[in-house]
Amino acid sequence: MCVTCGCNHSHSEGLTHEEMHALGIAHDHEHHHSGESRIHKVEQDILLENNLIAARNRGYFEAKSIFVLNLVSSPGSGKTSFLEKTISELQKRIPIAVIEGDQQTDNDADRIRTFGTPCVQINTQNGCHLDAEMIHHTVTGMDLKEKSLLFIENVGNLVCPALFDLGESKRVVIISVTEGDDKPLKYPYMFESADICIINKIDLLPYVDSKTERIRENALKINPHLIFYEVSATSGAGMNVWYNYLYDQVKASGR
Ligand code: MG
């Protein structure tokens, strides 16, 4: 159940009124002001608790020099294909493990395991994001190596995962050129909270209206610190720069 974000719940169980506005979530204005402070308190408590567990996760990852990437995007941006390509190239050089988040099915985890990569699937059922507690619980049962990479593929959703720190080293938002140039403006919270923006499917640029310059421009309006990688997970274009970045991060960790 998605208690905090209210995706499949009424407003009274979800975000505050102001946050619904900020996130652009449609809601009923005839809500109950009498309950609002209580709701706000519940939501604050949930996010505070999440942040505390995220800090514990981060400490654990740092102690073991594990570089952790939280991959977030809309459904269909190519997260899993991007991950497959990255694993196939990099796991010869660095130990890699994966946590897959989806509402239902083990499909993505099965894809990852064909590479022989350790992978745990989390099914969130009605929930539309992973949280720090789920990661804490999952990591406890994994044999993560020192100086390794851990990819966390979040549930495909550009709204709610923005609110939940998992303890990752870097948050990576993936946008494909087929999604339109204005995605960063429509989902500013996600782009604001990300460190890295992967612009994927650049092999399809000749067939779509999007320009990578316009995606960058819009994303930088939201977050001037974003670092970009323009890639095609299908053709492999641009992927070498990405592999080198990850390799350098893992090699430099724990020095
Ligand atoms: Mg996927």
Residues whose N, C-alpha, C, O or C-beta is under 5 A from the ligand:
A	BS01	MG	K79 T80 D108
